[in-house]
Amino acid sequence: MGLILVIVRQFNLPYGYWALITAVTILGAIPFVGGVISKANQRIWGTVAGAAVGLALFLIPPQYHWTHHLAFFGLLIGTMYFTQEKYAYAALMAAITIVIVAGGGPADFEAAGWRILNVVWSAVLSILASLYVFPARATDQFIYLLESFCHQCGQFYHQHNETMSDNTFVPQNANSLSDLIEKQQGLLPHAARESAPLKPVLASILSIEKRIYTDLETLISTNWDSQQGKEKIGDLDGLKAAKEELASQFDALRDSLVNREVNILDSESLLLMSLKPKHQLSDDDDASDISYYGYLWLNRELARQLAQLTITSKKLFLYSEKQKGR
């Protein structure tokens, strides 16, 4: 903004405020490289299209000013129709540019030219600023939120394990995990624009996170103290140690994400997978068996999803290494 203002004042550019407005609209709402580039491209092409249409109106002789106004109105309505389609922002910019260029009537030709020029050069400058001055990447933010997700999962799971073993269990929720997933979902389109080959990897990570959240939310929100199988759960030797091992694996994944070196976890090597239930199904205690085996299944499913998350997360950095190799 400062650089644009200096250029406008130094060269005394007519209608220079349109350069400032362009920078605000491009950089103000979306702080990520992918989003800025997409938005700036749409603004530039929308501006070019709108300018071409607006300038075409100046081919109408000034004495036919009513024809100019009617054609201006018709073209504006037609352009606004496309703001409901795929490239909505580009269409909106085209409509705005038509107003800027031709809205002042057939005698406003010089102002139209300066406005177009100021929009284009400031849009290009905004892209360069996003790439080299403020290179905030949505992909990096996505990974940071993934680190937070793993850390919080480990905390929730550890706390659940402690309260279950101490018989002080109180149901709770994991809304903060849902908030993290929602933020990552919002980042996905911007991250995909930054590195298109990573889009399926990021989408897969989100899918796994949602399953982990569902399993963990069920574990910590279900009132296990009122379940008929609570005694069987408490009597299973090695269950607490096995769950603590899994909780530590969440923290291990978080640390490996920070270091950008993810190690793949083999779920079958975890203690949870080797636990042998003491009790067998019988017709006399079906109700207790449902919660007992359901509890074991939830913990094991959580372990399997975590192992899958390590496999998918590793692909994030394999792609980065390939890019550096090039």
Secondary structure, 3 states (H helix, E strand, C coil): CHHHHHHHHHCCCCCCHHHHHHHHHHHCCCCCHHHHHHHHHHHHHHHHHHHHHHHHHHHCCHHHHHHHHHHHHHHHHHHHHHHHCCCHHHHHHHHHHHHHHHCCCCCCHHHHHHHHHHHHHHHHHHHHHHHHHCCCCHHHHHHHHHHHHHHHHHHHHHHHHHHHHCCCCCCCCCHHHHHHHHHHHHHHHHHHHHCHHHHHHHHHHHHHHHHHHHHHHHHHHCCHHHCCCHHHHHHCCCHHHHHHHHHHHHHHHHHHHHHCCCCCCCHHHCHHHHCCCCCCCCCCCHHHHHHHHHHHHHHHHHHHHHHHHHHHHHHHHHHHHHHHHC
